[in-house]
Amino acid sequence: MPWTSPLRLSRRSLLSGAAGVAGAALLTGCSDGDGSSDTAVGVPLERRMRETAVRDSERLLERYDATALAHPALAARLAPLRAAVAAHTGALASADSAAGRPSGSASPSSSAAAGAASSAPAGAPAVSGEPVPPKPEEALSALADAERSLSEARTIALAGAPGELARLLASVAACGAVHAYLLTSPQGAKP
């Protein structure tokens, strides 16, 4: 019985097959691991993205509140930036309400954040779990890092966002980048 060599694949065939498998994996999408697909859940992508954006903005508001409480001397400097973040949260939440989210649920944790933050001394954890650094400069730097991180995450999310949400996220991300600059810039310290 003659021996035949096993089938040898060319490099091109192997790469084509790998690309096909990767493409098929991308086309099938992702699930949360419980076997149900996103469409079975019945929550549209845009709504999930908006709800996530609102939660992220609420966490950022909590950080602003905790930082201002831990460092009262920074409160005046943080007030306009915090007001802008609150406006972003409101815009995202109202856009979410228009998309079908019930209107009383836009910002349940904002008041909880203010109440919980009222007892946080310097160095104590903020409501979001991140500790407020004891030195004002470090607290501003940590807040700038949070702004920068959220801005980058929103910029990345633009790729999958529908038109109007993408425009809103782009605007909020740009504003977050400016906030990060103002929090760490000496010019940002001027009233």
N, C-alpha and C positions, 0 to 999 in steps of 0.2 A: 504494500500500500504506500503510494508516494505521499510524502509530506508536502503540504501546501503552506505557504507562508500566510500568516494572518493578514487581514485587510489592513492596509496602511493608509492612513488619512494624510492628505497634504495639509500643510500649514494653513493654506487658504480655506480649505474645507472646514478645518477645525475652528478657525476664526469666524467663518460665516455661520456655523452652527451655534457658536457661543453668542454671537450677535443676535441671532434669531431667538435664542432662549431668553436673553436679556430683554429684547423687545417684547416678547410675549409676557414676561413678568411685569414690565411697565404697563402694558395694555390691560392686564387683569386687575391692576390697582391694589390697594392695600385694605386690610380690614383691621378691626380692633382685636383680633385674635379669638373672638368667641364664635366664629363661623358665620356671623351675619355680615352682609355687605352694607356699605354706607347707604345705598338706596333703600334697603330693607328697613333701615332705621327711620327713614322718612324726614331727615333733617337735611335741607339743602346745604351745599358747600358754602355758599355765601353767608348764610345765617350762622353756621359754625365758625366761620372766619370772623364775623362781626362779634359774636359772643366772646371769642378768644381775645379779640382786640379790646373789648370793653373790660374784661377781667384784667388784662395786662395793664391797662390805663388805671384801673382802680388800685392795683398793687403799687403802681408808681405814685399815685396820690397818697397812699398809706406811707410810703417812704418819705415823701415831702413832709407830711404831717409829723411823723416821728422825728425827722431831722430838725424841723422848726421847734418842736417841743423840747428836744434834747439840747438844742443850742438856740435859745431865745434871741441872741444877738443876730442870728442869721435870718430870723423870721421875715423881716422887711425885704431882704434881698431875695428870698425864696417866694414871696407872695405873688409877684407877677408870673413867675414860671409855673407855680402851682395852679394859678388861675387858668393859664393856657392849657395845662394838662386836664383840668376839670372841664374846660370847654371841649377839648378833644373827646373826653369820655362821654360828654353829653351828645356830641355830634355822632359818635359811633353808636351810642345807645338809641338815639332818636332815629337814626337810619335803620337800626335793627328793628325798632318798633314798626317802622313803615314796612319792613320786610316780613312782619308777622309775629314778632316777639311781643308779648304783652307789655303794655306801657308801665306798669308799676314796678317792674323788676329790673329796671335799667341799672340802678346803683344801690343795691342793698347793703353793700359792705362799706360805702363811703361814710355813713354816719357811725357804723360800728368801728371803722378805722379811727375816726376822730375821738370816739369815746375810749377806745382801748389805748390809743396813743397818749391820752392825757395823763397817764400815770407812768410814762416811760422816761426815766432819767437818762442822762448821757451814758452811753455804753450799753444800755439795755436794748434787747432786741426790738426791732420795729414789728408792727403787726404782721408784716410779710415774712418774718422770721430772720431777716438780716439784721445784725446788730448795727446800731448807729455808732460810728467811731467816736471816741471821747474828744478828739481834737477837731475844732471847726474846719480846718483845712482838709483833714482826712474825711470828714463827713461830706463836705462839698465834692471831694473827689469820688467818694463812693456813690453819691447821687448822680454825678456826671457819668460814671461807669454804667449805672442802671439806665440812664437816658440813652447812652450810646448803644448799649446792648439791645434795648428795645427798638431803637431806631434801625439798627442793622437787621433785626429779626423781621421788622415790618417791611424793610426793603426787599428782603428775600421772599416774603410772602406775596409780594406784588406779582410774581411770575404766575401764580395760580389764581389770582383774584379776578373776579368779573370787573368790567369797566368802571362803574361808578365807585365801587369799593376800592379798586386799585388807585383811583385818583385820590380818594380820601386817605388811604394808607400812605400814599406817597407824600401828601401834604403833611400828615402827622409825623412821618418819619423825618422829613426835612426839618420840621420844627424841633423834634427831639435832638437832632444833630446840633442845631443852634443852641438849644438849652445846654447840651454837654459842653459846648464851647464857652458859653457865658458862665457856667458854674466853675470852670477852671481858669478862666481868663482874668487877669488883673482889671481889665476894663469892665468886666461883669460885676465887680465889687463896687463900682461907683453908682450912687443912687440916681 
